[in-house]
């Protein structure tokens, strides 16, 4: 949430975070202002908690499950672009790399697969998957794991030398709906990232993909469990944080 300054590049301006929509930040800032406009509530609710509470709202509004959020976070005291390196899954990760990254945060393979399904909504930029449709290997330009029709569609939307900031829906079928179609897409070779498609191609994760492709209720239960655990990662309390007056700036 912190804005970069002349002397410091903040987390939100790390290349991996540039696809985060600006109106999302604005929503949290407006919510914080509304809370603090009530005298008895002023400086009682952190930006981190507001962000956490906004998450189930947008999931529910998109047709996903409702769940209770655990509260009590404080806002962090530092924000540097460099601190993002190595903390987020990359679109080229294999299953071992995905499992290792999530395990470092106390999350299981099943948690990781459930959270990956957040790609059922949102968008990505052409630059994040261009290698899969233009220069995959010496033998083939297109990743053979990609559905041929989907690959042709992506090449049409992201031709060579296109502006890499062009946005493409993560889910080609129901991009505005939070559902288990993400897993159905994987079964058809329509995972946008290699890190998505590997969940179906690796025999260790394939059974979970098949189960949740066939049972949306089981997927939603698993997602709630996983995102609740994710909400406990890196929580700031005591002297490790405070409640910001302005979400975009340190006190």
N, C-alpha and C positions, 0 to 999 in steps of 0.2 A: 504493500500500500504506500510505502514511503516514496516520495518523489526524489529523483536525482537532483543533486546540486552541482555547482561548477566544480567543486573539489572532490565529489564522490558520486560514482555511478551506482545506483541502488538496484536491488534485486529485480524490480519490475522491468528494468531495461536490459537485463541479460537476454541474449538472443532466444533462449528457450521460452521466455515469458512474453515475447513481443506479440504473440497471437491472443493474449488475454484482452478481452473487449473492454475498452475504456468506460463504457456505460455501466459495466459491472462495478468498477471502482466508484463511479459517481453514485451508484445506488447505495453502497455502504456508507459513503460520506454523508449523503442526505439522511440516511437512517440515524446515523450518529448525531447529526445536528438536531433531528427531531426529538431524540431521547434527551439530549442535553438541554433542550429548550424547556423541559419540565424541571423546575427548580429542585424538587426532591430527588430527581434522577441524575442530576448533573454530576459528571465525573464518577459515575457508578458502573457504567457498562463499557467494556473495552471494544475497540474496533475488531479485535480478533474474535470475540464472541458474536458480534453482529455478523461478521463474515460467515462464521460457523452456522448461525441461525438462518442466514440467507440461502445456504446450500440446500437444506431439505425443502425450502419453499420453491426454489426453481425446479428441483427434481419433481415435486408433486405437481406443479403447474404444467410440467411437460408430460404428465401421465404416469410418473413413477411412484414408488411407495412413500408413505409418510413415516417419519420416525422422530423420536425425541432426541434432542441434542443435549449433551452434557455441557454445563457452563462453568465459568470460573476462571477463564484464561485471562492473562495479562498481555499487553502488547509488548513486542520485542524492543530492545534498546539499540539494535544495530541492523543495518541493511546494506549489504554490498553485493554487487553483481558477482564478484568472485566466489562468494559463499554458495552460489547455486551450482557450481561445477560439481559433477558427480552425485548430485542429489536427486535428479529427475531421470526417469526412464527415457531412453533414446529410441527413435523409430526403427533403428537397425538392430536392437538388442535381440539376442537369442534367449531361450528359456532359462538357461543358467544365469545369465546376466540379470534378467528380470527377477528371478527368485532371490538372487544375492542382494540386490538393491532393496527389495521389499523386506527381506529377512533382517536387514540391518535396522529396520524400523519396527521389528517385532511382528511382521505380517507374514502369513503363510502363503504357499502357492495358491491355495483356493481363494484367499483374500485378494491376491494380486489379480487373478482372473476375473473376479467379481468387479474389482475397481477398474480394470481395463475396459469393462463394458460401459464406463462413462463415455466412451467414444461413440455411443449410440446417439449422442447429440453433440453439437459443436462443429468446428471446422478446423482445417489445417491449411498450411501454405504449400504451394507446389514444391518449394525447395526441400521440404521434409521427406518427400517420397520420389523426387525426380529420377533418382538412380534406378528405381524399380521399373520405370517405363521408357527410359532412354538409353541407359548405358549400364545394364545390370552386370554383364560379364563379357569376356572376349567372345564367347560362343553365342550369346543371345542378348539383344538389347532390352528385352522385356523379361522380367522375373517370371519363370514358368509357373510359379505358385499362384500367380494372378489369373483370375478368370479372364479369358481372351477378350470377351465383349467389354468387360469392365476396364481392362487395360486400354482398349481402343477409345473408350469414353474418356478416360483420364488423359490420354495423349491429346485428345481434341481440346480438353479444357486447359491442359498444361503443356502446350507445344514447347519445343526447345527454344531457349532464349526469351521465354515469356517472363513478365515481371514475376519474380519469385514470391511476391507478397499476395498474389492472387489467392483468394480463399476458396477451398473446396470442402463440401460437406463430408464429414467423417463417415456417416452412414448413408449410402446411396439410396436406400429404400425409404426409411422413415426418419429423416434427419432432424425433425422437430419433436420427436416423440421418444420419451425414455422407456425403452422396452427391451425384450430379449432378442430382437431382430439382429442385433450385433452378432450373436452367436450363429444365427441362421446364415448371415452373410459370410462368416468364416467358413462354414461348411461348403459354400459355393465359390470359395476363392476370392471373396470380395472384402478382405481385410485391407484397409488402406495402407497401413504400415507393415513392414516385416514383423515387427514386434506384436502386431495383432494376429497376423496369419499363422505365426509360429505356434500359437496356442492350439490350433487345430492340427497342425502338422506334426508336432512333437507328441509321441505316444504317451508321455507322462501327463500331459494336460488335456489331450483330446477327449477322454471320457467325461471330464467336467464340462467341456464345451457342448458335447452331445447331450448331456443331462439337462443343462440350462436352456439349450435350444428347444428342448421338448417340454420344459416345465418352467413357465415364467414365474410362478409363485415361489418355487424353490430358489430361482435366481434372485428374486427380490429379497427374500429372507437372508440369503448369503450376502447380498449387497449391503443391507442394513448392518449386519454384523461387521462387515469389513470397513465400512465408512465410519462406524462408531469407534473401531480400533484406530483408524487413521486419525480421528479427531483427538486422540490421546497422545499423538506423537509430538514431541517438542513443545509441550505446553509450558508456558512461562508462569511462574508463581513467585511470590515473595520478592526478594531483591533482584530477581532475574528479569523483571518487567515492571510496567506501570500502566496506567490508563491514559491514553493519549487524549489531549483536547482536540487535536486535529489529526485525522487518520493518515494524512499524507505527510505529516511532519512530526519530528520528535518534540517533546515538551521543552 
